[in-house]
Amino acid sequence: MFGEDEKLNADTEKNFEKDCHICDAIGHEIKAVNHLMHRKMLESAAKNGVDKVTIMHGWIIAYLYNNQDNDIFQKNLESEFSISRSSVTNILQLMEKKGYIKRESVENDARLKKIVLTEKGISIKSSIDKAIISNEQEFDSVFTPEEKQTFLFLIRKLKAGISGNNTVKEK
């Protein structure tokens, strides 16, 4: 009736259901925290007058602002935020449409387009900073400094392991 592999998979699933509760699953907890943090960040953004900017737009604007001395390309954003090429493309198209960024050709390779903040993007940066700082202070208040460092080390280790880069340095 069952092949050996099918029986093994069925037994594994039964043991998972019996021995493991969804509340003990790392993925479940991360997803739940992500939803809570997202909701909190939207509230904070609205209080700081940036309710028309998505949270990812805010992070990208902050990243671009903090890296104005460097040429930033789409691949940098893919790597920095661990999001797919198609997602970054869609985000950048919307940000460009809203007037927060522009793409400029690079002298040595016309195919490459660096991403640059516009005056509009720069003008909302301080409001975004207020929202980010407010949220980070609230998130930090949950942990002692040692717990925060441990948490960051572990979450970065998980991120590196999932992405296939198993090297994480403890700060």
N, C-alpha and C positions, 0 to 999 in steps of 0.2 A: 504494500500500500504506500508507505513512505519510503523514499530512497534514503540512504544514510544522511546525506546533506540536508534533505527536507526535514528529517526527524530531528537533527541537530538544531536547525533553525527554529522549529516548532518548540523544542525544549527550551531553547534560549529565550524565546518570546514569553513562554509561560513563567520561567524563572524571573524575567524582567518584571512582568506584571505582579508576581507574587512578592519578590524581594525589593523591588525598587519603586518608589513613589515619585510621581512627576515633580513634586516639590523638592526632591533631592537632586533633580537634574540641573546641571550647570546651565545648559541652553535655556531652560525654562526660566531660571532666575535672572539670567542676563537679559532675556527678552522682556521680562516683567519690569526690571529696573530701567531698561531702555525706554519703555512706554512711560513710566513715571517721570523720568528725567526729561523726556521730550515734552510732556505736558507742562512741567515746571518751566522749561525754557521758553515755551510759547507764551506762558503767562508773563514771564519776566521781560520778554521781547516786547510784548504789548504795552507793559508799564513804561518801557523806555522808548516808546514811539517807533519801534521797528517791526510792527506787526505785519507789514507787507513783505517782509523779507523772510524766506524760509530759514530754518536753523542751519541747514547745510550752506546756504548762501552766506550766512553770517560767518561761519567758520572759514569759508573760502576767502571772503573779503578780509578777515583778520589775517589769514595766512599770506595773502597777496600783499597786504599792507606791511606786514612784518618782514617781507622778503623783497621789498621794492628794489634793493640793490642787485638782485639776481634776476636772470631771465627765468620765468616760470612758464612751463609748458603743461599741456594736458596730462602727459605721463607723470609729471611731478605730483599733480593732484590725485591721480589714480593711486599712486604709491602712498602718499601722505595720509589719505583718508580711507584707504583700502576699499575703494569702490571701482566698479567695472568701467571699462572704456565707454560703453554705451550710456551708462548713468552719468558719467562726467560730461559727455557730449550734450546730453539733454539739459543738465544743470547749467552748463556754460551758455547754451543757446538761450535759455530763459533769462539768465543774468545779463546777457548781451542785449536781449530784447527790452529788459527793464532799464537798461542804461547804466548798470553797475560796473561792467567791464567792457573792454574792447580787445580784439585780437590784432596783433601787429606782426607783419612779416619780419623775418630775421635777415640781416644782410647776407650772411654766408649760405643760407638755404631758404629759398622762397617757399618751399613746402611747409616749413616749420612756422607756426604762429605762436608767439609768446602772448601770455595773458597779462593784461595791464588794467589796473583800476582806473576808472574814469573819475572826474571830479565828483559826480554823484555818488559813486562807490566810496570815495574817500570821505565825503561829507557825512555819511551815515556810520562811519567807523566808530566814532566815539559813543554813539548810542548802542552799537553792538557790543563794544567793550564793557559798558555799564551792565548790560544784560549778562554777558559771559562772567564778569567778575562777581556779580550778585549770585549767580547760580553756583559758581565754583566755591564761593565762601560757604554757601549753604551745604554743598556736598562735602566740603572739607570738614565742616563742623561735626559731622557724624563720626569721624575717625580721630584718633590721636595721631600725632605726626608719624610715629612708628607704624601704626596700622595703615596709614595712607601709603607709606613707602612699600610695605608688604603687599598691599592690595595692588598698587601699580606694577610691582614686580610680577605678581602672579597673573594679572590680566595681560601684561605684555608677553609673558611666557606663553599663555594660552594663544594669544594672537599670533605669535611667532610659530608655534607648533602647528596651528591650523594652516598658516600660509606656507609652511614648509621651510621656514627659516628658524632653525632650532637654537639660535644664539641670542640670548638676552643677557644684558649686563645689569647687575644690580647697582643702583645709584646710592 
